[in-house]
Each structure stands twice: as structure tokens, then as C-alpha cells.
Amino acid sequence: MNTITLCVASLFTFTATVAVAETEAPVTPDDIDVAAFEYVDVIEKTDGSVLRGVVIEQEPGVKYKLATADGSLHVIAAADLVKMSKARNKLYRGRPTATATAAEAEGTAVGATYEPPRKRFMQSGVRLDTDVALLFPVYRTNGIAPSVAPTVRAGYEKMIGPLGISAGGQGRFTYWTTEGRDFGAAGPAVWTIELHAYAKAAFHLGRVAPYFGGSLGPDLSFIWSEEMGGWKNTQGLGLNLTTGIGVAATRALTIDAGVDFHPNTDALYDSNMDLSYLALRVGAQLTL
């Protein structure tokens, strides 16, 4: 009689354990974010129900733990499992840490698990830049000394994996330092305003991002001299080629240093003097 009682008690305990295993328990925010996975696990059970989520723990032939998007954790006994496959996650809003295999994409892989994706340090967004450039005139620029030019930029950078593609507009103002007697003794004033559209490609390696790009747009140059009869101005199409490196101090602030080259595509004030220079830049970028 005691043996029968013991067997009944053991059976009751096993049944209660299985029943508890099938219940849902709330998942804390630290457990898993199902929406961060491009592919989810699909479990079909013997009772005809279908569960979608991410298998976070499994003991093949024993049980599987599945986190679902409603914040619940399901424990499924292997005996209740009919089929397990993969399917695209309709709630997906992030990039997976691992690329799905062809079998996973077709929904035929079984038992694959994932880790939450790591967030890139730099995200897509609006970029505001400012820098100060030291310009060294080249080619036909007699009478022009190295000069300082502030620059501002505004644009948008789109992140595609570690590659950042950005575009926008920029403006640079240069008050040229003159020397010698090329402009006469009256002390000429010479300055240039560059209004360009720019494009840039950067490769983000954590906080460090080397880049290259260029800008194109109108250059407006002005000169005033008594010996030249007052004001004169020229307009031309300017081109800037640029390269450099950015180092992110924070997600919002990046320190930038680089080099620009402005070839002789236009004139400073007449056909005898080119607007061409090599510039060394240092500045900062704000991410919004």
C-alpha cells in the first residue's frame, strides 16, 4: 500500500512540474529584447499552438526556454515540441549581431540562438561642423601669404554598418594676408567666400573615423585697392578635395583634423592669379 501511495505522489509531483513549466513568467528588461532580432524561433507544439520568440536556453531532448515579444518566458518540454524553425521578425527594429544563414532565412534551421545586437558607437543623424583652416597659397599666388579661414558645415550622415555617408552644405571665409608690392602700396584688402555642397565617406572604427570627400560650388572673391581703382570682384566654380580623421570624445562631440586641397579651378581676382591653396584644418563636429 505504501508503495502505491509513493508512486501516486511521484506522478502528481511530475504532473505539477510540467504544468508549471508551461506557464508564462514575466521577463525583466535585462533578459532579452525580442524586437532586436531580425529572425525569431517558431515553435509548434503538440496541442496545435504556435509560439514565436527567441530561444534563450535549450536542453535538447529535455526542454526549451523561449522569450516572446509580450515580455513572457515559456518553458516547453521536448515531448511537447513538434517542430522548430526560423521566420523573419515583423517587430524587428535593429541590426542582428550575426547574419542569418540561408537555412535560417528559409525557416528550416532548428535550435539557433542569438545575442542582443551591440549598438554602434556612432549613429545616423544631423552633423554640425566648425573648423579653422590655415591656408597656404600655391601655383600663381604671388603676393598672398598663408592666411586663416574659418569654416562651417551642416549636413546629414547615414550609417550603413561601419560606413558613414554624409552630405550637406559648407561655407568658408578667407581674409587673405597680402605681402610684397604685387598689389601696390595702398594696402589692398582681399577676401574670398566659398559656398559649396559637400559629400564625404567615413569608415567608423569605434571612436575613430578616417574619411575622404570633396566639395563643389561658387567662389566669390573681392579686392579693394586705391591703385586698382577701388573694388573688383570675381566669381568662379571652386573645388575642394579633403581627407582627415575624426576622434569621438562622446557620442555628440567629435574632434576633427584634416587636409584640404583647392586646385586652380578659378581665379582670385583676375586670370593672372589663381585661387588655389593647401589647407590644414582642426575643428569639432556636433551630432544631433
C-alpha positions in Angstrom: 0.0 0.0 0.0 2.8 2.4 0.9 4.4 1.6 -2.5 1.3 2.6 -4.4 0.9 5.8 -2.4 4.5 6.7 -3.2 4.1 6.1 -6.9 0.9 8.2 -7.0 2.7 11.1 -5.1 5.6 11.0 -7.5 3.2 11.1 -10.5 1.4 14.0 -9.1 4.6 15.9 -8.5 5.8 15.3 -12.1 2.5 16.4 -13.5 2.6 19.6 -11.4 6.1 20.3 -12.5 5.2 20.1 -16.2 2.2 22.3 -15.7 4.3 25.0 -14.0 6.8 24.7 -16.9 4.1 25.6 -19.3 3.0 28.8 -17.5 4.3 32.2 -18.5 6.6 34.3 -16.3 7.3 38.0 -16.9 10.7 38.7 -18.4 12.7 41.6 -16.9 14.2 44.2 -19.2 17.6 42.7 -18.6 16.6 39.4 -20.1 16.1 39.9 -23.8 14.6 42.3 -26.3 12.8 40.2 -29.0 12.4 43.2 -31.3 16.2 43.4 -31.6 16.4 40.2 -33.6 15.8 40.0 -37.4 14.8 36.3 -37.2 12.8 34.6 -34.5 12.3 31.0 -33.5 8.9 29.5 -34.3 7.9 26.6 -32.1 4.9 24.3 -33.0 3.5 22.3 -30.1 1.6 19.0 -29.9 -1.6 20.9 -28.8 -1.6 22.9 -32.1 -0.4 26.2 -30.6 2.5 28.1 -32.2 4.9 30.3 -30.3 7.2 33.0 -31.8 10.2 34.4 -29.9 13.8 33.8 -29.2 15.2 30.6 -27.7 17.5 31.8 -24.9 18.2 28.4 -23.4 17.8 24.8 -24.5 18.5 21.3 -23.4 17.9 19.2 -26.5 15.6 16.3 -25.8 14.6 17.9 -22.4 13.3 21.5 -22.6 13.5 24.8 -24.4 13.1 28.4 -22.9 11.5 30.9 -25.3 11.2 34.6 -24.7 8.3 36.2 -26.6 7.6 39.8 -27.6 4.9 40.3 -24.9 7.5 40.0 -22.2 6.9 36.4 -21.3 9.1 33.4 -20.8 7.8 30.0 -22.0 9.4 26.7 -20.9 8.5 24.0 -23.4 9.1 20.3 -22.7 10.8 18.5 -25.5 7.9 16.0 -25.5 5.5 18.8 -26.4 7.6 20.1 -29.3 6.5 19.1 -32.9 8.7 21.5 -34.9 11.1 24.4 -34.5 12.0 26.7 -37.4 13.0 30.3 -38.2 11.0 33.2 -39.5 11.5 36.9 -40.1 10.6 39.1 -37.1 7.8 41.5 -38.0 8.8 43.6 -34.9 12.5 43.8 -35.9 14.0 47.3 -35.3 17.7 46.7 -35.0 20.7 45.0 -36.7 21.5 41.4 -35.6 24.9 40.6 -34.2 25.1 37.6 -36.5 24.0 37.2 -40.1 21.3 34.5 -40.6 22.3 31.5 -42.6 20.5 30.5 -45.8 18.7 27.8 -43.8 17.6 30.3 -41.2 16.3 32.7 -43.9 14.3 29.9 -45.4 12.8 29.0 -42.0 14.3 25.5 -41.8 17.1 25.9 -39.2 16.5 24.4 -35.7 17.9 25.4 -32.4 19.8 28.6 -33.3 20.2 31.2 -30.6 21.2 34.8 -30.7 22.8 37.5 -28.6 21.3 41.1 -28.4 22.9 43.3 -31.1 25.6 45.7 -29.9 24.8 49.3 -30.5 27.2 51.2 -32.8 29.1 54.0 -31.2 28.1 56.4 -33.9 24.5 56.6 -35.2 22.9 58.3 -38.2 22.0 61.9 -37.6 22.5 65.6 -38.3 26.1 66.8 -38.3 27.2 70.4 -37.5 30.9 71.2 -38.0 33.2 74.1 -37.5 36.9 74.4 -38.0 39.7 76.8 -38.5 42.0 76.3 -41.5 45.5 77.6 -42.2 45.7 78.2 -45.9 49.0 78.0 -47.9 48.6 79.5 -51.4 50.0 77.5 -54.3 50.5 78.0 -58.0 50.2 81.6 -59.2 49.6 83.4 -55.9 52.4 86.0 -55.7 51.8 88.5 -53.0 49.5 86.2 -51.0 50.8 84.9 -47.6 49.4 82.0 -45.5 46.1 83.0 -44.2 43.5 81.8 -41.6 40.0 80.8 -42.7 37.0 79.7 -40.5 34.6 77.1 -42.0 31.1 75.9 -41.0 29.2 72.9 -42.3 25.8 71.4 -41.8 24.6 68.1 -43.2 23.3 64.6 -42.5 25.3 61.3 -42.1 23.7 58.0 -42.9 25.3 55.0 -41.2 25.4 51.8 -43.2 27.2 49.4 -40.9 30.6 51.0 -40.1 30.4 53.1 -43.2 29.1 56.7 -42.9 27.9 58.6 -46.0 27.3 62.3 -45.4 26.3 65.3 -47.5 25.3 68.9 -46.9 26.5 72.5 -47.4 29.5 74.4 -46.2 30.8 78.0 -46.1 34.4 79.2 -45.8 35.5 82.8 -45.3 39.2 83.8 -46.0 40.6 87.2 -45.4 43.9 86.9 -47.3 47.1 88.2 -45.9 48.9 90.2 -48.6 52.6 90.9 -48.8 55.1 92.5 -51.2 54.3 95.0 -53.8 52.2 93.0 -56.1 49.0 94.9 -55.2 50.6 98.3 -54.8 51.5 100.2 -51.6 48.0 101.3 -50.7 47.3 98.2 -48.6 44.8 96.2 -50.5 42.0 94.1 -48.9 41.4 90.7 -50.4 38.9 88.1 -49.3 37.1 85.0 -50.6 33.7 83.4 -49.7 33.3 79.8 -50.7 29.7 78.4 -50.7 29.9 74.7 -51.5 27.9 71.5 -51.4 29.9 68.6 -49.9 29.9 64.9 -49.7 32.0 62.6 -47.5 32.6 59.0 -46.8 33.9 57.8 -43.4 34.8 54.4 -42.0 33.9 54.3 -38.3 36.2 52.1 -36.2 34.7 52.6 -32.8 35.5 56.2 -31.8 38.0 56.7 -34.7 36.8 57.6 -38.2 39.1 58.2 -41.2 37.3 59.9 -44.1 37.7 61.4 -47.5 35.4 63.6 -49.7 35.1 66.8 -51.6 33.0 69.9 -52.1 31.9 71.9 -55.1 30.3 75.3 -55.5 30.8 79.1 -56.3 33.8 81.0 -55.0 33.3 84.8 -54.6 36.5 86.8 -54.4 36.7 90.6 -53.6 39.7 93.0 -53.7 39.9 96.7 -52.8 42.8 98.9 -53.7 43.2 102.6 -54.5 45.8 101.9 -57.1 43.5 99.4 -58.8 40.6 101.9 -58.9 38.6 100.7 -55.9 36.6 97.4 -55.7 37.0 94.5 -58.0 35.4 91.0 -57.7 35.4 87.7 -59.5 33.2 84.6 -59.4 34.3 81.1 -60.2 33.5 77.4 -59.7 35.6 76.2 -56.8 36.5 72.6 -55.9 37.9 71.3 -52.6 39.3 67.8 -52.0 39.5 66.7 -48.4 40.8 63.9 -46.2 41.3 63.6 -42.4 40.3 61.7 -39.3 37.7 62.2 -36.6 38.0 61.1 -33.0 34.8 60.9 -31.0 35.2 62.3 -27.5 31.5 61.5 -26.8 28.6 60.3 -29.0 27.7 64.0 -29.5 31.2 65.6 -29.9 33.9 64.6 -32.4 37.3 66.3 -32.7 38.4 66.6 -36.4 41.7 67.2 -38.1 42.4 67.1 -41.8 43.8 68.5 -45.0 42.1 70.3 -47.9 43.4 70.9 -51.4 41.8 73.6 -53.6 43.2 73.2 -57.2 43.4 76.2 -59.5 39.8 75.8 -60.9 39.2 79.6 -60.7 40.9 82.9 -60.2 41.4 85.1 -57.1 40.8 88.4 -58.8 41.9 88.0 -62.5 43.3 85.4 -64.9 46.8 86.1 -63.7 46.3 84.9 -60.1 44.8 81.5 -59.3 42.6 80.8 -56.2 44.4 77.7 -55.2 45.7 76.5 -51.8 46.6 73.7 -49.4 44.8 73.9 -46.0 45.5 72.3 -42.7 42.3 72.1 -40.6 41.4 71.4 -37.0 37.8 71.6 -35.6 34.9 69.9 -34.0 31.7 68.2 -35.0 28.4 68.1 -33.1 26.0 65.2 -33.7 22.3 65.9 -33.2 
